Amino acid sequence: MTNADEFARLYLQAEGARARLDALLSQREAAQQGGGLSPKPSEIDKARDRLEAAERLLEAHGRMAVRV
C-alpha cells in the first residue's frame, strides 16, 4: 500500500467517524426537542474517542509522510 493509499484510507476512516459522531449528536438534539430516542452517553463518548483516534492517526501519518 502506498503512502497516498494509506492516507486516503485514514482520511476516509476519520470522515466516517466524524459523520457517526455528528449523527449521534443530531439524534440527541432531536430527542431533547421531543423527537425520538436519544443515544446513550457512552455511545457518544465512544464515537468521540474513535474520531479523536482517527484524527491522531491521520496527523501522525501526515508527519511521517513528510519525513520520508
N, C-alpha and C positions, 0 to 999 in steps of 0.2 A: 504494500500500500504506500503510495507516495505521500509526501507531506501535504500536498493540496487535498488529496482524498481524505486523509485523516482530519485535516482542518474542517473540511466540508461535513464530515460525519459528526465531529464535535459541535459544530455550529448548529446542525440540524437537531442534535440532542438538546442543546441549550434552548433552541427555539421551541421544541416540544415541551420542555419543562416549563418554559415561560408561559406558553399557551395553557398548559394544565393549571398552573397557579392562577392565571387570570380568570379561567373558567370557574375555578373554585371560589375565588373572591367575588365574582359576579353572582354566583349561586348564593353565597352567604348574604350579599347585599339584597338580593331579591327576597330571600327568606325573611330578612329583617323588616322588609316592607310588606310582609304578608303573602308572598308568592312562592310557595313551595317549601321544600325541606332544606335545611342548612347542612353543609358538610361538617363533619366532626372537626374540631380544632386540631386534633392530631393529624388529620388528613391534610389540612392546610399547612401545618408545620412540616410534614414530610415533603410536600410539594415545594415549599420554600427551600428546604435543605437540598433537595435534588437540583433545583435551579442554581443555588449558590455553588454546589459542587461542579455542575456542568460549566458554569461560567469560569470557575477557577481552572478547570482542565483546559478550557479554550484559551484562557490567558496564558497558562503555562506552555501550551503548545505553541502559541504565537511567539513567546520569548525564546523557546528552543529553536524554532524555525529561523529566527533572526540570527542566532549564533552559528548556524550551520552554513 
